[in-house]
Amino acid sequence: MRINHRASLLSSPLISLFVLSGFVNAIDGSQFTITEATIDDIQRAFTENKLTSRELVDLYLGQIASLNPLLRGVLEVNPDARDQADLADRERKEAANQGRRCSGELHGIPVLLKDSLATEDALNTTCGSYALLGSKVPRDSGVVERLRRAGAVILGKATLNEWYGVRSFTMPRGWCARGGQGVNPYVESGDPCGSSSGSGISVAANMVSVSLGTETDGSIICPADHNSAVGLKPTVGLTSRAGVIPISPRQDSIGPICRTVTDAVYLLDAIVGFDPRDYEATKAAAKFIPAGGYRQFLNQDGLKGKRLGVVRNPFSDSYNGSTAILTFEHHLNVLRQRGATILDNLEIADIDIIMNVSQSGELIALLAEFKLSINDYLPELINSTVKSLSDIIAFNLNNTVLEISVNVFAGNVERIRAGWVPGIRDDNWDWGGRDKGNRDDGILVKIWLRETDERQ
């Protein structure tokens, strides 16, 4: 499923056609372009009667139909999106007749969601896997509830690394069984990163203006970086994880991927807040949400007087001799010109250990937390054939045509079964033969490789 072509997608005839045409839509004799359109641009067009939410949804659906077969950033579109847009248009018209405006920047704005954010509608929530296709969630996720209250239009679900990439470290980033290999819209052979790959791809390619991703360890920031977008991982607890397919309750967060900082802030303001279904984390974080939201801090001259630290080691090592270093230096100079003070070549103590997931202990912690968390999440699903991690593993093994043979993606989901993760065990697991020399206070600290060895 890897893409081997070297040419940029922007040089392909199809995408060149859209770039040259500017995605211009003529409406009542006026022109509106969705190329790089921001929320403010769209709301201004709404106010000036140059655009309706229904027309905007149709524009994005047209983009998806044209570009998604190449880019594979969108997993499915919402069949109710047009109806939601029509409702937004009626609400806007009613408000105008009463001499007021609909409150909130997201009213009537299409939003694309990563395919791990539950929506109680016609859309699936599968984390990219056929194992959950057709299952139903009991309710909207907490962040989706807030989007609906803000008047946003749920446009569809974005592709992602299947099971966030936890299934296998050898799985290509941006790949899932349902969607195939996501493609970086700027460089076809480039890495779209993940796990929120589709959210980044779709925003970059103007298939939607704003999107939501999730992050446990780089899954918003990395695809935003690789697809030249803006990504923001909120502090854990600022946004509710309720109804979101989990990895780690310590690290999971939901945040925006957009094309501008302003749009990311608008989206962040709409989704932060206390949620009784994620009580402990959101209660602890709610006191840090500023009265009036985050938009009050948007300032075009905000860099003046700011001190920005730059850590090069070990991150820049792989770019030595490439044009990336020159580009990076250019960006640092732009920041200086805007008034920032750059504190260069800072060092982080023990960075080698921190960056090594095995030495830091992060890998063991995440695998253990994923097993526990996914086994809590799955039983709440309706009409689902999988109720545990073991069921997912069995599904993958029994549906190798759909899910690709385990011999191709031999990895972590198959390894997390009871007996694989330290201290986590199932009653039906044969624990005979464990190495007592690798125990600590009765907790197994050795990861067993026997099961995958047998399958390979």
C-alpha positions as CSV (number, residue, x, y, z in Angstrom):
1,M,0.0,0.0,0.0
2,R,3.0,2.3,0.0
3,I,3.1,5.1,-2.6
4,N,6.3,5.0,-4.6
5,H,5.8,7.9,-7.0
6,R,8.2,10.8,-6.5
7,A,6.3,13.6,-8.2
8,S,4.3,16.1,-6.1
9,L,0.6,15.7,-6.3
10,L,0.4,19.4,-6.9
11,S,1.9,18.7,-10.3
12,S,-0.7,16.1,-11.2
13,P,-3.2,17.2,-13.9
14,L,-6.2,16.8,-11.7
15,I,-4.9,18.8,-8.7
16,S,-3.4,21.4,-11.0
17,L,-6.8,21.9,-12.5
18,F,-8.3,22.7,-9.1
19,V,-5.3,24.9,-8.1
20,L,-5.6,27.0,-11.3
21,S,-9.4,27.3,-11.1
22,G,-9.1,28.4,-7.5
23,F,-12.1,26.2,-6.6
24,V,-14.3,29.3,-7.5
25,N,-18.0,28.9,-7.0
26,A,-20.3,31.4,-8.6
27,I,-23.3,32.1,-6.4
28,D,-25.9,34.7,-7.5
29,G,-23.4,36.5,-9.6
30,S,-20.7,36.7,-6.9
31,Q,-17.7,34.5,-6.4
32,F,-16.6,32.6,-3.4
33,T,-13.5,30.5,-3.2
34,I,-12.9,27.7,-0.8
35,T,-9.2,27.6,-1.5
36,E,-7.6,28.3,1.9
37,A,-11.0,29.7,3.1
38,T,-11.0,30.4,6.8
39,I,-13.9,30.4,9.3
40,D,-13.9,34.2,9.2
41,D,-14.0,34.2,5.4
42,I,-16.9,31.7,5.4
43,Q,-18.9,33.6,8.1
44,R,-18.4,36.9,6.2
45,A,-19.8,35.2,3.0
46,F,-22.7,34.0,5.1
47,T,-23.4,37.5,6.4
48,E,-23.2,39.0,2.9
49,N,-25.5,36.4,1.5
50,K,-22.8,35.2,-0.9
51,L,-22.9,31.7,0.4
52,T,-25.1,29.3,2.3
53,S,-24.1,26.4,4.5
54,R,-25.7,24.0,2.1
55,E,-23.7,25.4,-0.8
56,L,-20.5,25.2,1.3
57,V,-21.2,21.5,2.1
58,D,-21.8,20.8,-1.5
59,L,-18.5,22.5,-2.4
60,Y,-16.6,20.3,0.1
61,L,-18.4,17.2,-1.0
62,G,-17.3,18.0,-4.5
63,Q,-13.7,18.4,-3.4
64,I,-13.9,15.1,-1.6
65,A,-15.4,13.3,-4.6
66,S,-12.6,14.6,-6.8
67,L,-9.5,14.4,-4.6
68,N,-10.2,11.7,-2.0
69,P,-9.7,8.8,-4.4
70,L,-6.1,10.1,-4.7
71,L,-5.5,11.3,-1.2
72,R,-7.6,8.9,1.0
73,G,-8.0,11.5,3.7
74,V,-11.8,11.0,4.2
75,L,-13.1,7.7,5.3
76,E,-16.8,8.4,4.9
77,V,-19.1,11.4,4.5
78,N,-22.1,12.1,6.6
79,P,-25.4,11.5,4.7
80,D,-27.0,14.0,7.1
81,A,-24.5,16.8,6.4
82,R,-26.8,18.6,3.9
83,D,-29.8,18.4,6.3
84,Q,-27.6,19.9,9.1
85,A,-26.5,22.6,6.7
86,D,-30.1,23.4,5.7
87,L,-31.0,23.7,9.4
88,A,-28.1,26.1,9.9
89,D,-29.3,28.2,7.0
90,R,-32.8,28.4,8.4
91,E,-31.5,29.4,11.8
92,R,-29.4,32.1,10.2
93,K,-32.3,33.4,8.2
94,E,-34.5,33.5,11.3
95,A,-31.9,35.3,13.3
96,A,-31.5,37.9,10.5
97,N,-35.2,38.5,10.4
98,Q,-35.0,39.2,14.2
99,G,-32.1,41.6,13.7
100,R,-29.5,39.4,15.3
101,R,-26.7,37.0,14.3
102,C,-26.3,33.3,15.1
103,S,-23.9,33.1,18.0
104,G,-20.6,31.3,17.6
105,E,-18.0,31.1,14.8
106,L,-18.7,27.5,14.1
107,H,-22.4,27.9,13.2
108,G,-22.9,26.3,9.8
109,I,-19.2,25.4,9.5
110,P,-18.5,21.8,8.3
111,V,-16.1,19.9,10.6
112,L,-14.3,16.6,9.7
113,L,-13.8,14.2,12.6
114,K,-11.1,11.6,13.1
115,D,-12.7,8.1,12.9
116,S,-12.3,7.5,16.6
117,L,-14.7,10.2,17.8
118,A,-18.1,8.7,18.4
119,T,-21.1,10.1,16.6
120,E,-24.6,8.8,17.3
121,D,-25.8,9.1,13.7
122,A,-25.3,7.3,10.4
123,L,-21.5,7.5,10.5
124,N,-19.4,4.6,11.7
125,T,-16.8,4.9,14.5
126,T,-14.2,2.3,13.7
127,C,-10.6,3.6,14.3
128,G,-10.0,2.5,10.7
129,S,-10.8,-1.2,11.4
130,Y,-13.4,-3.4,9.8
131,A,-13.8,-5.0,13.2
132,L,-16.0,-2.2,14.3
133,L,-17.8,-1.5,11.0
134,G,-21.6,-1.6,11.6
135,S,-21.4,-1.3,15.4
136,K,-23.3,1.6,17.0
137,V,-22.1,3.9,19.7
138,P,-24.5,4.6,22.6
139,R,-24.2,8.4,22.3
140,D,-22.1,11.2,20.8
141,S,-18.7,11.8,22.2
142,G,-18.3,14.8,24.5
143,V,-16.6,17.0,21.9
144,V,-19.2,16.1,19.3
145,E,-22.0,17.1,21.6
146,R,-20.3,20.5,22.0
147,L,-19.8,20.9,18.2
148,R,-23.5,20.2,17.6
149,R,-24.4,22.8,20.3
150,A,-22.2,25.3,18.5
151,G,-24.1,24.7,15.3
152,A,-21.3,23.0,13.4
153,V,-22.1,20.6,10.5
154,I,-20.6,17.1,11.0
155,L,-19.2,16.5,7.5
156,G,-17.8,13.0,8.0
157,K,-15.0,10.9,9.4
158,A,-11.3,11.2,8.5
159,T,-8.8,8.3,8.0
160,L,-6.1,7.5,10.5
161,N,-3.5,5.0,11.4
162,E,-5.6,1.9,12.2
163,W,-5.9,1.6,16.0
164,Y,-3.7,4.7,16.2
165,G,-0.8,2.6,15.0
166,V,-0.8,0.5,18.2
167,R,-1.6,-2.5,16.1
168,S,2.0,-2.5,14.7
169,F,5.0,-0.4,14.6
170,T,5.7,-1.6,11.1
171,M,2.4,-0.4,9.7
172,P,2.8,2.6,7.4
173,R,1.7,5.9,8.9
174,G,-1.6,7.0,7.4
175,W,-2.7,3.4,6.6
176,C,-5.9,1.7,7.8
177,A,-7.7,-1.3,6.4
178,R,-10.9,0.7,5.6
179,G,-9.3,3.6,4.0
180,G,-6.0,2.3,2.5
181,Q,-2.9,4.5,2.5
182,G,-3.4,8.2,3.1
183,V,-1.3,10.4,0.8
184,N,0.5,13.7,1.7
185,P,-1.1,16.2,-0.7
186,Y,2.1,18.2,-1.1
187,V,4.5,15.3,-1.8
188,E,2.9,12.0,-3.0
189,S,5.9,10.0,-1.7
190,G,6.0,12.0,1.5
191,D,4.9,10.7,4.9
192,P,1.5,12.1,6.0
193,C,2.3,11.1,9.5
194,G,-0.3,10.1,12.0
195,S,-2.3,9.0,13.7
196,S,-4.6,11.9,12.8
197,S,-3.4,11.6,9.2
198,G,-6.7,12.1,7.4
199,S,-7.5,15.2,9.5
200,G,-4.3,16.8,8.3
201,I,-4.5,15.6,4.7
202,S,-8.1,16.8,4.3
203,V,-7.5,20.3,5.7
204,A,-4.4,20.7,3.6
205,A,-6.2,19.7,0.4
206,N,-9.2,22.0,1.0
207,M,-11.6,19.1,1.4
208,V,-12.7,20.8,4.6
209,S,-11.7,23.9,6.4
210,V,-11.3,22.5,10.0
211,S,-11.0,19.1,11.5
212,L,-10.5,17.3,14.8
213,G,-7.8,14.8,15.7
214,T,-6.7,13.0,18.8
215,E,-3.2,12.8,20.3
216,T,-1.5,10.5,22.7
217,D,2.0,11.0,21.6
218,G,2.4,13.3,18.6
219,S,-0.8,12.3,16.7
220,I,-2.0,15.8,16.2
221,I,1.3,17.7,16.0
222,C,3.0,15.4,13.6
223,P,0.4,15.2,10.8
224,A,-0.2,18.9,11.1
225,D,3.5,19.5,10.6
226,H,3.9,17.0,7.7
227,N,0.8,18.4,5.9
228,S,1.7,22.1,6.5
229,A,-1.3,22.7,8.8
230,V,-1.8,24.0,12.3
231,G,-2.3,21.4,15.1
232,L,-2.9,22.0,18.7
233,K,-2.9,19.3,21.4
234,P,-4.8,20.7,24.4
235,T,-3.6,19.9,27.9
236,V,-5.1,16.6,29.0
237,G,-8.6,17.2,30.4
238,L,-9.3,20.5,28.6
239,T,-11.3,18.5,26.1
240,S,-13.4,15.5,27.1
241,R,-12.3,12.0,26.1
242,A,-15.8,10.5,26.7
243,G,-16.9,8.5,23.7
244,V,-13.5,8.5,22.1
245,I,-11.7,5.2,21.3
246,P,-9.0,5.3,23.9
247,I,-5.3,4.5,24.3
248,S,-4.2,6.1,27.5
249,P,-6.2,8.0,30.1
250,R,-3.0,9.8,31.1
251,Q,-2.1,11.1,27.7
252,D,-5.2,11.1,25.4
253,S,-6.5,14.5,24.2
254,I,-8.7,15.8,21.4
255,G,-7.7,18.9,19.5
256,P,-8.0,20.9,16.2
257,I,-6.1,20.5,13.0
258,C,-6.8,23.6,10.8
259,R,-5.0,25.9,8.3
260,T,-4.7,28.9,10.6
261,V,-4.1,29.6,14.3
262,T,-7.3,31.6,14.5
263,D,-9.4,28.7,13.2
264,A,-7.7,26.3,15.6
265,V,-8.6,28.7,18.5
266,Y,-12.2,29.0,17.3
267,L,-12.5,25.2,17.3
268,L,-10.7,24.8,20.6
269,D,-13.1,27.3,22.3
270,A,-16.0,25.2,21.1
271,I,-14.8,21.9,22.5
272,V,-13.2,22.7,25.8
273,G,-15.0,22.3,29.1
274,F,-16.2,20.0,31.9
275,D,-17.9,16.7,31.1
276,P,-19.3,14.5,33.8
277,R,-18.5,11.5,31.6
278,D,-14.8,12.4,31.8
279,Y,-15.2,13.7,35.3
280,E,-11.8,13.6,36.9
281,A,-9.7,15.0,34.1
282,T,-12.1,17.7,32.8
283,K,-12.9,18.8,36.4
284,A,-9.2,19.3,37.1
285,A,-8.5,21.2,33.9
286,A,-11.7,23.3,33.8
287,K,-10.3,25.8,36.2
288,F,-7.6,26.7,33.7
289,I,-10.0,27.7,30.9
290,P,-10.0,31.5,30.8
291,A,-13.3,33.4,31.1
292,G,-14.2,34.5,27.7
293,G,-12.3,31.7,26.0
294,Y,-9.0,31.6,24.1
295,R,-9.9,33.9,21.2
296,Q,-9.2,37.0,23.3
297,F,-5.5,36.1,23.2
298,L,-5.3,36.1,19.4
299,N,-2.9,38.9,18.5
300,Q,-1.1,39.4,15.2
301,D,1.7,41.2,17.2
302,G,1.8,38.5,19.8
303,L,5.5,37.5,19.2
304,K,6.8,40.8,20.4
305,G,8.7,40.3,23.7
306,K,8.3,36.5,23.7
307,R,11.2,34.2,24.4
308,L,11.2,31.1,22.3
309,G,13.4,28.1,23.1
310,V,14.9,26.0,20.3
311,V,16.1,22.4,21.0
312,R,18.1,21.1,18.1
313,N,19.6,17.9,19.6
314,P,18.7,15.2,18.5
315,F,15.9,16.4,16.3
316,S,17.9,18.2,13.6
317,D,20.5,15.4,13.2
318,S,18.5,13.6,10.5
319,Y,18.2,16.9,8.4
320,N,21.9,17.8,8.3
321,G,22.9,18.5,4.7
322,S,19.3,19.0,3.5
323,T,17.4,22.1,2.6
324,A,15.3,21.7,5.7
325,I,18.0,23.3,7.8
326,L,18.0,26.4,5.7
327,T,14.3,26.6,5.7
328,F,14.3,26.2,9.5
329,E,16.8,29.0,9.9
330,H,14.6,31.2,7.7
331,H,11.6,30.6,10.0
332,L,13.7,31.5,13.0
333,N,14.7,34.7,11.4
334,V,11.1,35.5,10.7
335,L,10.2,35.0,14.3
336,R,13.1,37.3,15.3
337,Q,11.8,40.0,12.8
338,R,8.4,39.7,14.5
339,G,9.9,40.6,17.8
340,A,10.7,37.2,19.4
341,T,13.9,36.4,21.2
342,I,15.3,33.0,20.2
343,L,17.1,31.0,22.8
344,D,18.9,28.6,20.6
345,N,20.6,25.2,21.2
346,L,18.9,24.5,24.4
347,E,19.4,21.0,25.9
348,I,17.0,18.6,27.6
349,A,18.4,16.4,30.2
350,D,18.2,12.7,29.5
351,I,16.8,13.4,26.1
352,D,18.0,10.0,24.7
353,I,16.1,8.1,27.3
354,I,13.0,10.3,26.9
355,M,13.0,9.7,23.2
356,N,13.4,6.0,23.5
357,V,9.9,4.6,24.3
358,S,11.4,1.4,25.6
359,Q,14.0,3.0,28.0
360,S,11.5,5.6,29.2
361,G,8.9,3.0,30.0
362,E,6.3,4.8,27.8
363,L,5.8,1.8,25.6
364,I,5.0,-0.7,28.4
365,A,2.7,1.9,30.0
366,L,0.8,2.6,26.8
367,L,0.3,-1.0,25.9
368,A,-1.0,-1.8,29.3
369,E,-3.3,1.2,29.3
370,F,-4.6,0.4,25.8
371,K,-5.6,-3.1,26.8
372,L,-7.4,-2.0,29.9
373,S,-9.1,1.0,28.2
374,I,-10.2,-0.7,25.0
375,N,-11.7,-3.5,27.1
376,D,-13.7,-0.9,29.0
377,Y,-14.8,0.9,25.8
378,L,-15.9,-2.0,23.6
379,P,-18.7,-3.5,25.7
380,E,-20.6,-0.3,25.6
381,L,-21.0,-0.6,21.8
382,I,-24.3,-1.7,20.3
383,N,-24.6,-4.5,17.7
384,S,-20.8,-5.1,17.9
385,T,-19.3,-8.5,17.3
386,V,-16.2,-7.5,19.2
387,K,-16.3,-6.9,22.9
388,S,-12.6,-7.2,23.9
389,L,-9.1,-6.9,22.6
390,S,-9.0,-10.6,22.1
391,D,-12.1,-10.4,19.9
392,I,-10.3,-7.8,17.7
393,I,-7.3,-10.0,17.4
394,A,-9.5,-13.0,16.4
395,F,-11.3,-10.8,13.9
396,N,-8.0,-9.8,12.3
397,L,-6.8,-13.4,12.1
398,N,-10.1,-14.6,10.6
399,N,-10.4,-11.8,8.1
400,T,-7.0,-11.4,6.6
401,V,-8.3,-10.3,3.2
402,L,-9.9,-7.3,4.8
403,E,-7.4,-6.6,7.5
404,I,-4.2,-7.8,5.9
405,S,-2.4,-10.9,7.1
406,V,-0.9,-10.7,10.6
407,N,2.3,-11.8,8.9
408,V,2.4,-8.5,7.2
409,F,1.5,-6.4,10.2
410,A,2.7,-8.6,13.0
411,G,2.6,-6.2,15.9
412,N,1.3,-4.7,19.0
413,V,-2.5,-5.3,19.0
414,E,-1.7,-9.0,18.4
415,R,0.9,-8.7,21.2
416,I,-1.2,-7.0,23.8
417,R,-3.2,-10.1,24.7
418,A,-3.2,-11.2,28.3
419,G,0.3,-12.5,29.1
420,W,1.9,-10.0,26.8
421,V,1.5,-6.9,28.8
422,P,3.2,-6.7,32.2
423,G,0.9,-7.3,35.1
424,I,-2.2,-7.6,32.8
425,R,-3.8,-11.0,32.6
426,D,-7.0,-12.7,31.5
427,D,-8.5,-15.7,33.2
428,N,-8.3,-17.8,30.0
429,W,-4.6,-17.2,29.5
430,D,-2.2,-20.0,30.1
431,W,0.5,-18.5,32.3
432,G,2.5,-21.7,32.6
433,G,6.1,-21.3,31.9
434,R,6.5,-17.6,32.9
435,D,9.9,-16.7,34.1
436,K,9.9,-16.1,37.9
437,G,13.3,-14.5,37.6
438,N,11.6,-11.6,35.8
439,R,9.0,-10.9,38.4
440,D,8.8,-7.9,40.7
441,D,6.4,-8.2,43.7
442,G,4.3,-10.7,41.7
443,I,4.1,-8.5,38.6
444,L,5.4,-9.9,35.4
445,V,7.9,-7.5,33.9
446,K,8.9,-9.5,30.9
447,I,6.9,-9.1,27.6
448,W,6.2,-12.5,26.2
449,L,6.9,-13.0,22.5
450,R,5.7,-16.5,22.3
451,E,2.3,-15.9,20.7
452,T,3.6,-13.8,17.8
453,D,6.5,-16.1,17.2
454,E,4.0,-18.9,16.8
455,R,1.9,-17.0,14.3
456,Q,4.8,-15.9,12.2
